[in-house]
Amino acid sequence: MRKIVIVDDDPLMSRLMRTIFELESFEVVIAQRYQEILPIIRQVQPDAVLMDVRVQGKETLDVVRQMRQEPELTNIPVVMTSGMDYRKQCLEAGANCFLMKPFIPDEMIRTVGTLLENR
């Protein structure tokens, strides 16, 4: 079973994403607190990460940069999301792609699926 870590501090958004990905046969792990993001990713070793740009008022771009420095995390696809256009900053930090909120669930599933196929 494919695994995805969803990083979002909005409980409603986290539940929605969990449901969508579980319907697509993913095992879903949620990280809602900034300090737990990297430990959860290291422990789960997911097939992909869907990460909001801001969690608990902190930018998560440094988390992506850190992932790209760690050999066991460097190849995990990361999709960043935000209600503001952070595409350039996310890609420069090492994210594979960026989705602007609100996004269509099918677009998100298709984006993650494409990243996994190309892995």
N, C-alpha and C positions, 0 to 999 in steps of 0.2 A: 504494500500500500504506500502511495506517495504521501509525504509529510510536508506540511507548510506551517510556518510560524507567522502569525498575524500580529503585528505590532501596532496597537491603537489604544489610546486611553479613553476613548468614547465607548462605554459599555454597549450602547445600542448598535453602533457600527461593528463592534467586535462580534456581537451575537449574529448580526446579519451576515457578516463575512464567514463566520463559522458554519452557518446553515448552508450558504451557497457552496462552500468548498466540500462540506460533508456530502452534499447531494452529488458532487462530482467524484466521490469516493476518495477524498483526501482525509488523512488523519490530521486534525487541526490542533495546534497549541497556540494559546493566546498569551501575549506579553503586554501588560497594561501599565507597568511601572518602568520608568527609564532605566533604573539600576538593574533590572532583571533581564533586559533585552539580550545582551551578549551571553550571560550565563545560560539562558534558555536555548539560544541558538547553538552554543557549544555542546550542550547536553543532548539536544534533539537531533542535531545534524540534519536539518530539513532538506528537502529537495528544492525548496524555494522559500523566500521571505517576502511578505507584503508588509511594507512599513510606512506609517504616517511620518511626514517630515517633522512634526512636532508632537512630542509626548511629554506630558506633565510640564509644559512650558519650555522644554529644552529641544533644540534641534537634534535630529538623529543622524545628521550627515557624518558626524564623527564616528558613529557606530558603523556606518558603511565603510568609512576609511579604515577603521580597525579591522573589520572583516577582511578587507583586501590585503591586509598585512599578515594575517594568520593563515598558514598553509592549509589547515583543515577547513577553513571557511572561505577561502579566496574564490572558489569556483561556484559557490552557491548563488544562484540568480536572485537579484533583489529588485523588486518593483516598489518604487516610492510613490506615495500619494499625498495630495494636499489640495485644499480649496483655493490656494494661490499658486501661480505658475512658478514653481521652483525647478523646472525641467533642467535648465542649464547647470544649476548648482548640484542637483542630484547626479546627473551624468558625470560631472567633473569629480564628484566624490567617489564614484565607482559603481553607482547603481546601473543596472542593465536597462531600465526604462522608467518612465514617469507617467502616472495617470492623474489627470485633474479630477478632483471631486466636484460635483457628484458624477460618478461614472456609471455606465450601464453594466450590470453584473456580467452579461455575456461578453462584453469587451474585456473585463478583468480576467475571466476564465480563459478566454482566447489568448490574451497576452501571456498569462502564466503558462498555458499549454504550449505556446510557441517557444517560450524560453526553455522549457523542459525538453522539447523535441530537439532543440539545437544545442543542448548541453553536451 
